[in-house]
Amino acid sequence: MSESELRMTDHELLALLSMTPTESAATTMELFRLDQHAGNELLQNAGLTTLLVRGLAEAQGERIVPVERCAVVGTVLSQAQEWLEIALTTPTTEHVLFTAGSNVGAVLLTLSPFGVHEIQPIESGPAMLALGLHLCREYLAGAAEGLPATAVVKRVRIGQDAVIAQLAAAESGDWTLRSGGESEFTEETVASDAALQRFEAALGG
């Protein structure tokens, strides 16, 4: 793990997001599947405790505030205006990643099934979607972990409806694109040489 990367648990993320109860923090909490624990003081206090022990937060008077890398992550998540949820499924495994972008930066969070997640800074703005599409390309066109492979990207932006696109590549060479919103979608077979461009267009890229 590099100096710019940070590992945080579910309860640490919950505590961090609870420090700045903004609309963006609430959206982040929902996407990270933490909203079900939003009122759980026991988990929040556990998160605060480990943040303090790890030197990622400190007491300032009666308040506990994040510091250093944790403060940067907290600022991005509480001011985010755009998020991507990326799910990559292959014959052997499934990867789930999130990005959050704001005017002060962006982060990539790689989910771990063990509840300890890796967070690293990335470039914000259009580069965030470009990174998500690059990851999808590696697993679909590059067959990084074999075929069939499926990439699902959910793009959430403040003040706009969420957009979801799913692109599947089969061993036969067939590609299938599904796209739409939370409740309605269309499905079509697409040519392999145009599939990724259509995928990007479906996400509003």
N, C-alpha and C positions, 0 to 999 in steps of 0.2 A: 504494500500500500504506500503510495507516494505521500509527500507532505501536504499536497493539496486535497487528498482524499480524506474522507471521514466515515467512520462506521458508527451507526446509531441503531438502537433497538426501537421496537414499536412504542414502548412506554416513554422513551426519551423523545421521540418525534411528537408524541401526544403532548408531552409537557412543553416542548418547544413551541408548538402551534398554539397551545393554550395561553402562552405568555402574550401573544399579540392577536386578540380575537377579531380579526378583520374578515371581510367577505372572502378575500383571497385565501386566508388561512382556513376558513370553513370549507371552501371548495377543495383545497389541498387535502384536508382531513377526510373528506368524502371520497376522493379519488384513491387515497391510500388505504381505504377501508377502515379508517380509525374513528369515523363519526359515531359508530355504535358505542364507543368508549368515552365519548366527549364529556360525559358527566361523572366519570369514574374517578373520584378524588384519590382513591388508593393507588391506581395506576399512575395518575399524574404525579403524585408525591413520590412514588418509586422512581419515576423518570427524573424528577428534579434532584433527587438524592444522588443518582448515579451521574448526572451531569455535573453536579458539584464535586463529587469524588474524583471524576475524570478531569477536572479543571476546565470543563467546557461551559461552565456557568459560575457566577459568583454572586454573593449577597451584596446588595447596595441598599443600605438602610433596611427597610422591611420588605424589599423586593428582591427577587432572584432574577438575574438577567444573563443571557447568553454572552459568551466572549469569544474572541478570535474566530476560528473557522465556523464554530457553531453559530456565532452572531451573524456571519455572512449568510449561512444557510437559512437562518430564521428570517432575515430581511428579505431574501429572495422569495421564500415560501409565503410570507405574509403580504407581499406586494405583487405577487405573480398575476399576470394578465392572460397567460396562455399555458396550457398543459397538454402533454401527449401521454397517452397510456399505450404502451407497445407490448403486444404479446406475440412471441415467436414460438411456434410449435413444430417439432421435427419428430421423426420416428423414435428418437431416444430420449428427448427431454423437452421441457418448456421453459422459456425465459420470459420474465415479466419485468419491464422497465418503465420508469416514469421520467418525464422531464417537466420542469417548471421554469418559465421565463418571465422576467420582469424588466423594468427600466434600469435596474441596478445589477443585472446579471442573470444567469441561468444555472441550473444544476441538473444532473442526471442521477437518478436513484435506481439502483439495481436491487430488486427484491430477492431476499434469501428465504428459503422455506424454514430456516432455523430462527427467523425473527431478528437477525442482525443484518442490516442493509448497508450497502456501500453507496456513498454520495460523493460526487465529484463535480467540480465546476465545468461548465461548457459555455460555448458562445451563445449569446441570446439573439433574438430577432429571427430572420429567415434561416439562419444557420441551424436553429434548433430542429425545424422540420427537416432540413437537409440531412442532419445526423440521423434522425429517425428513419428516413427513407434509405439512407446508406446501410443501416443495420438490416433493414428488410431485404435489400438487394443481396446482401451477403448470404442470407439464409435461403432466399428463393432462387435467384439467378446463379449464385455461387454455390448453392447446395452445400453450405458449410457443414451441416450435420446430416446430410442425406435428404432424399425425397420419399414420400410427399412432405411438403412443408407449407405452413400457413402463417401469414403475418396479418395481425389485426391491429389497427391503429385507431384510437379514439382521440379526436382533437377537440379540446374545450377552450373557448375564448370568452372573456368577459363580454357580456352584452350580446352574444350570438348563440344560436342553437348548436349543440354538440353535433359533430360529424363523425361517422364511423365508416371505415373502409376495411374490407377483408380481401386479401389476395392469396389464392392457393395455387401452388405449382405441383402437378402430379408427375409421377415417373414416366407416364406416357407422353409428356410434353404439353399436355393441356393445362391452360391457365383459366381460373375462374375468379371473377371480380364481383364482390357484393358491396354495395355502398348505400348510404342513406343516413337517417337520423336514428333516434332512440327506438322508434316504433315502426317505421316504414323503411324498406330498402328494396333495391333492385338487384337482380343477379344476371350475369351474362358471361359467356365465354369470350375471352380476349386473346388476340394473337400474342405470342411470347415476346416478339420484338417491340410491342407497344404496351405490354402489360404494366410495366412500372411507371410509364408516363401517364397512363390512365389512372393508375393508383394514386399518383401525386395529384392529378387533376380532381379526383374524387374528394381529396382532403382539402381542396381549396388552395393548393400550392401554386 
